[in-house]
């Protein structure tokens, strides 16, 4: 796969495979089975199973908001959406349930483990954040919610 892989992220009308719309670059993704591409360039993936985004001050609102809503709408193959914090060992994990609803969980602390059932994988946060040095002088409200207010889902 291309190191500059994009994911098709909407807008999408159910039943239509419109090729116009927005494409997003994920920080990391997993595909189960044969990858399906938008075209012969093979730089736009249509069927991710897991998408991981690493939060930054400049992208966190988009990653938690419009981008995730587009993934939910367009990518029927998407089963896990993972948001990794940079300021502390914390993961926001969204898992699509069989009824189509999304379950959210916070996984926090280096002793914790993230379970991704869709790919039968467990990741310890101590491994995930290995060699990451967290800022010690970060104000609590900024460490807790990087923009200063809790995420709204």
SVG drawing of the C-alpha trace seen along z (x, -y; Angstrom):
<svg xmlns="http://www.w3.org/2000/svg" viewBox="-29 -26 41 38">
<polyline fill="none" stroke="black" stroke-width="0.4" points="0.0,0.0 1.0,-3.6 2.7,-5.4 0.4,-8.3 -2.8,-6.3 -6.1,-8.2 -9.5,-6.9 -12.7,-7.8 -14.7,-9.7 -17.9,-11.0 -20.3,-12.6 -22.2,-9.5 -25.8,-8.8 -26.7,-5.2 -26.7,-3.0 -24.6,-5.4 -20.9,-4.9 -20.2,-8.5 -16.5,-9.2 -16.7,-12.9 -16.2,-14.0 -13.7,-14.2 -10.6,-12.0 -8.8,-11.8 -5.3,-10.7 -5.4,-8.5 -2.4,-8.2 -2.7,-4.4 -5.2,-1.9 -5.9,1.8 -7.7,3.6 -9.0,7.1 -9.1,9.1 -8.5,7.7 -8.1,3.9 -10.5,2.0 -9.2,-1.1 -11.0,-4.1 -9.0,-3.9 -5.9,-2.5 -3.7,-5.0 -4.3,-2.8 -3.9,-5.7 -7.5,-5.9 -8.7,-3.0 -12.4,-2.2 -12.6,0.5 -10.6,-0.1 -11.5,2.1 -9.6,0.0 -8.7,-3.7 -6.3,-5.3 -5.9,-9.1 -3.3,-10.8 -4.7,-13.9 -3.0,-17.2 -4.1,-20.7 -4.7,-21.6 -6.7,-18.5 -8.5,-17.2 -11.9,-18.9 -12.0,-17.5 -10.8,-14.1 -13.5,-13.8 -16.2,-15.5 -16.7,-15.8 -14.0,-13.2 -15.5,-10.6 -19.0,-11.3 -17.9,-10.8 -16.1,-7.6 -19.3,-6.3 -21.4,-7.2 -19.2,-6.2 -17.1,-3.3 -19.4,-0.5 -16.4,1.7 -15.1,-0.4 -15.5,1.4 -13.0,-0.5 -12.1,-4.2 -9.2,-4.9 -8.0,-8.3 -4.6,-8.4 -3.7,-11.2 -0.2,-12.7 -0.3,-14.5 -0.9,-11.4 -1.4,-7.6 -5.1,-7.8 -7.1,-6.3 -10.6,-7.1 -12.0,-3.9 -15.2,-3.8 -16.4,-0.4 -19.3,0.3 -21.7,2.8 -23.7,5.3 -26.8,3.1 -24.8,0.3 -24.5,-1.9 -21.2,-3.0 -19.8,-2.2 -17.2,-4.6 -14.7,-3.7 -11.7,-5.5 -8.6,-3.4 -6.1,-5.3 -2.9,-4.6 0.2,-2.7 -1.0,0.4 -4.2,0.5 -4.9,2.6 -6.8,1.6 -8.8,4.5 -9.8,4.4 -12.2,7.3 -12.5,6.7 -8.9,7.8 -8.5,10.0 -5.8,7.7 -4.8,6.5 -2.4,3.5 -0.9,2.5 -0.7,-1.2 2.8,-0.7 3.9,0.8 1.9,-1.7 3.5,-4.7 6.9,-3.1 9.6,-5.8 7.0,-8.6 7.9,-11.4 4.8,-13.1 4.9,-16.8 5.1,-17.2 4.3,-20.8 1.0,-20.7 -1.9,-22.2 -4.4,-19.6 -7.2,-20.9 -5.0,-20.9 -3.7,-17.4 -7.2,-16.2 -8.8,-18.0 -6.2,-19.5 -8.3,-22.4 -9.6,-23.1 -13.1,-21.6 -14.3,-18.0 -15.1,-16.3 -18.7,-16.3 -20.0,-13.1"/>
</svg>
